[in-house]
Amino acid sequence: MNVLLEEMYRHADPGQVAGLARFFRTGPGQYGEGDKFLGIKVPVTREVVKGCWREVGLAELEECLASEYHEVRLAGLLALVEIFKHAKRSGISQHQCVDFYLAHTDRINNWDLVDLSCYPLLGEWLLDKDRTLLYELARSGKTLWEQRIGIVSTMTLVRHGQLADTFAIADILLHHPHDLIHKAVGWLLREAGKRDKAALVAFLTPRYRTMPRTMLRYAIEKFPEAERKAWLQ
């Protein structure tokens, strides 16, 4: 029995389905088109995972990621992150977790699935390793979501004061056509700027006139108001 899958079904709330479907843009032509929901909000999913992750292995996670339901895929990813964090006790190595994650990026198909899984797993794994993979995902990812993984995974690096990859990958994605990439890049630039404002200013100075407006707004969000207005003008 897949206890994680069963517990997620048990927490289904039909009254929340319509709102979640709207929030994650599942209508025709939208980025989440056709996705289905059980009506489970993220805090509830986290609680389910907290109680179940020790009882599942990669076979059960495979089943979760194959689910048509958004929240079940999220639960599988959050459980994978927990197994990764506790690899010495779980019997599954961190390397296995990373390989599993990269083999299932086609199921990581919305911004929350990316953002809640990639940097505590892939970003953490790459802290002391070559980051070429992130550049490849950003530059040549098969989907919008793989490209987002490329930039958002650098959050862990930023938190450890390693900013160079964030700026370099932001440059690769600077003129990406999709708003969800603009927001992700701007977010990571803002986080890098919290640790080194001078480095962020140096990055923005030759680029801010041509970069997407949303990206710029996110990047300078923590600047003083007068300074923000000057950049936007």
C-alpha positions as CSV (number, residue, x, y, z in Angstrom):
1,M,0.0,0.0,0.0
2,N,1.2,3.5,-0.8
3,V,0.5,5.2,2.5
4,L,1.3,8.7,1.2
5,L,-1.1,8.3,-1.7
6,E,-3.8,7.0,0.5
7,E,-3.4,9.8,3.0
8,M,-3.5,12.5,0.3
9,Y,-6.8,11.1,-1.0
10,R,-8.1,11.0,2.5
11,H,-7.5,14.7,2.9
12,A,-9.3,15.7,-0.4
13,D,-11.5,18.8,0.0
14,P,-13.8,19.2,-3.0
15,G,-14.8,22.7,-1.8
16,Q,-11.2,23.9,-2.5
17,V,-10.9,22.5,-6.0
18,A,-12.3,25.4,-8.1
19,G,-10.2,28.0,-6.2
20,L,-7.0,26.0,-6.6
21,A,-7.7,25.4,-10.3
22,R,-8.1,29.2,-10.9
23,F,-5.0,30.0,-8.8
24,F,-2.8,27.7,-10.7
25,R,-4.1,28.8,-14.1
26,T,-5.6,25.6,-15.4
27,G,-7.8,27.1,-18.0
28,P,-7.4,26.6,-21.8
29,G,-4.2,28.2,-23.0
30,Q,-2.9,28.9,-19.5
31,Y,0.3,27.5,-18.1
32,G,-1.4,24.9,-16.0
33,E,-3.9,23.9,-18.6
34,G,-5.7,20.6,-17.7
35,D,-4.2,20.0,-14.3
36,K,-6.4,18.4,-11.7
37,F,-6.8,19.1,-8.0
38,L,-8.0,17.3,-4.9
39,G,-8.5,20.5,-3.0
40,I,-5.6,20.2,-0.6
41,K,-3.6,23.3,0.4
42,V,0.1,23.3,0.9
43,P,0.2,23.3,4.7
44,V,-2.0,20.2,4.8
45,T,0.2,18.5,2.2
46,R,3.2,19.3,4.3
47,E,1.6,17.7,7.4
48,V,0.7,14.6,5.4
49,V,4.3,14.3,4.1
50,K,5.7,14.9,7.6
51,G,3.8,11.9,8.9
52,C,4.4,9.6,5.9
53,W,7.7,10.1,4.2
54,R,9.6,7.5,6.3
55,E,7.1,4.8,5.0
56,V,7.7,5.4,1.3
57,G,10.4,4.5,-1.2
58,L,11.1,5.5,-4.8
59,A,8.5,3.1,-6.1
60,E,5.8,4.9,-4.1
61,L,7.1,8.3,-5.1
62,E,7.0,7.1,-8.7
63,E,3.3,6.4,-8.3
64,C,2.7,9.8,-6.7
65,L,4.5,11.7,-9.5
66,A,2.5,9.8,-12.1
67,S,-0.7,11.1,-10.5
68,E,-3.0,13.3,-12.4
69,Y,-3.5,15.3,-9.2
70,H,-1.3,18.3,-8.6
71,E,-1.2,17.9,-4.8
72,V,-0.2,14.3,-5.0
73,R,2.7,15.1,-7.2
74,L,3.7,17.9,-4.7
75,A,3.5,15.4,-1.9
76,G,5.8,13.0,-3.8
77,L,8.3,15.8,-4.3
78,L,8.2,17.0,-0.7
79,A,8.7,13.4,0.5
80,L,11.7,13.1,-1.9
81,V,13.2,16.2,-0.3
82,E,12.8,14.7,3.2
83,I,14.4,11.4,2.0
84,F,17.3,13.4,0.5
85,K,17.8,15.3,3.8
86,H,17.8,12.1,5.8
87,A,19.6,10.0,3.3
88,K,21.9,8.4,6.0
89,R,18.8,7.0,7.7
90,S,16.4,6.4,4.8
91,G,18.5,3.8,3.0
92,I,18.3,5.8,-0.2
93,S,21.3,7.8,-1.1
94,Q,21.3,11.5,-2.0
95,H,22.6,10.6,-5.4
96,Q,19.6,8.3,-6.0
97,C,17.3,11.1,-5.0
98,V,18.9,13.6,-7.4
99,D,18.8,11.1,-10.3
100,F,15.2,10.3,-9.5
101,Y,14.3,14.0,-9.5
102,L,16.0,14.7,-12.8
103,A,14.4,11.7,-14.4
104,H,10.9,13.1,-13.5
105,T,11.1,16.7,-14.4
106,D,8.2,16.2,-16.9
107,R,6.0,15.7,-13.8
108,I,7.3,18.9,-12.1
109,N,5.0,21.0,-14.2
110,N,4.0,24.1,-12.2
111,W,5.8,26.9,-10.4
112,D,5.0,25.6,-6.9
113,L,6.2,22.1,-7.7
114,V,9.5,23.6,-8.9
115,D,10.0,26.2,-6.1
116,L,9.2,23.9,-3.2
117,S,11.5,21.1,-4.4
118,C,14.4,22.2,-6.5
119,Y,16.6,24.3,-4.2
120,P,16.3,22.1,-1.0
121,L,17.3,19.1,-3.2
122,L,19.1,20.0,-6.4
123,G,20.6,23.2,-5.0
124,E,21.7,21.6,-1.9
125,W,23.3,18.7,-3.8
126,L,25.3,21.1,-6.0
127,L,26.7,23.2,-3.2
128,D,30.1,21.6,-3.4
129,K,29.8,20.4,-7.0
130,D,30.0,21.7,-10.6
131,R,26.8,23.6,-11.5
132,T,26.9,23.0,-15.3
133,L,23.6,21.2,-15.0
134,L,21.8,24.3,-13.9
135,Y,23.2,26.3,-16.9
136,E,22.1,23.5,-19.2
137,L,18.6,23.5,-17.7
138,A,18.3,27.3,-18.0
139,R,19.6,27.4,-21.6
140,S,18.2,24.2,-23.1
141,G,15.5,22.9,-20.8
142,K,12.8,21.1,-22.6
143,T,10.1,23.0,-20.7
144,L,9.5,26.3,-19.0
145,W,9.6,24.4,-15.7
146,E,13.1,22.9,-16.4
147,Q,14.3,26.4,-17.1
148,R,12.8,27.6,-13.9
149,I,14.5,24.8,-12.0
150,G,17.8,26.1,-13.5
151,I,17.5,29.5,-11.8
152,V,15.5,28.7,-8.6
153,S,17.9,26.0,-7.6
154,T,20.5,28.7,-7.1
155,M,18.6,29.9,-4.0
156,T,20.6,27.5,-1.8
157,L,23.8,28.9,-3.3
158,V,22.7,32.4,-2.6
159,R,21.9,31.5,1.0
160,H,25.5,30.3,1.3
161,G,26.9,33.5,-0.1
162,Q,27.7,32.0,-3.5
163,L,26.1,34.6,-5.9
164,A,28.0,34.1,-9.2
165,D,25.8,31.4,-10.6
166,T,22.6,33.3,-9.9
167,F,23.9,36.3,-11.9
168,A,25.2,34.2,-14.7
169,I,22.0,32.1,-15.1
170,A,19.9,35.3,-14.8
171,D,21.8,36.6,-17.8
172,I,21.0,33.5,-19.8
173,L,17.3,34.0,-19.0
174,L,17.3,37.8,-19.2
175,H,15.1,37.9,-22.4
176,H,13.0,34.8,-21.9
177,P,9.5,35.3,-23.2
178,H,7.5,34.0,-20.2
179,D,6.4,36.0,-17.2
180,L,7.0,33.1,-14.8
181,I,10.7,33.2,-15.7
182,H,10.8,36.9,-15.4
183,K,9.4,36.6,-11.8
184,A,11.7,33.8,-10.9
185,V,14.8,35.6,-12.2
186,G,13.8,38.8,-10.5
187,W,13.2,37.0,-7.2
188,L,16.6,35.4,-7.3
189,L,18.3,38.6,-8.2
190,R,16.5,40.3,-5.2
191,E,17.8,37.5,-2.9
192,A,21.3,37.9,-4.2
193,G,21.0,41.7,-3.8
194,K,20.1,41.3,-0.1
195,R,23.6,39.8,0.4
196,D,25.5,42.0,-1.9
197,K,23.6,45.1,-3.2
198,A,26.7,46.4,-5.0
199,A,26.9,43.2,-7.1
200,L,23.2,43.4,-7.9
201,V,23.6,47.1,-9.0
202,A,26.6,46.1,-11.1
203,F,24.5,43.4,-12.8
204,L,21.5,45.7,-13.4
205,T,23.3,48.8,-14.6
206,P,24.0,47.7,-18.2
207,R,20.8,45.6,-18.5
208,Y,17.9,47.3,-16.7
209,R,16.7,49.3,-19.7
210,T,16.1,46.2,-21.8
211,M,15.2,43.6,-19.2
212,P,11.5,42.7,-18.7
213,R,9.8,45.2,-16.4
214,T,8.5,42.5,-14.1
215,M,11.9,41.1,-13.6
216,L,13.3,44.5,-12.8
217,R,10.5,45.3,-10.3
218,Y,11.2,42.0,-8.5
219,A,14.9,42.6,-8.4
220,I,14.8,46.0,-6.9
221,E,11.8,45.4,-4.6
222,K,13.9,45.9,-1.4
223,F,15.5,49.1,-2.6
224,P,14.4,52.4,-0.9
225,E,11.3,53.8,-2.7
226,A,13.1,56.8,-4.3
227,E,15.8,54.5,-5.6
228,R,13.2,52.0,-7.0
229,K,11.4,54.9,-8.8
230,A,14.7,56.0,-10.3
231,W,15.5,52.6,-11.7
232,L,12.0,52.2,-13.1
233,Q,12.2,55.6,-14.9
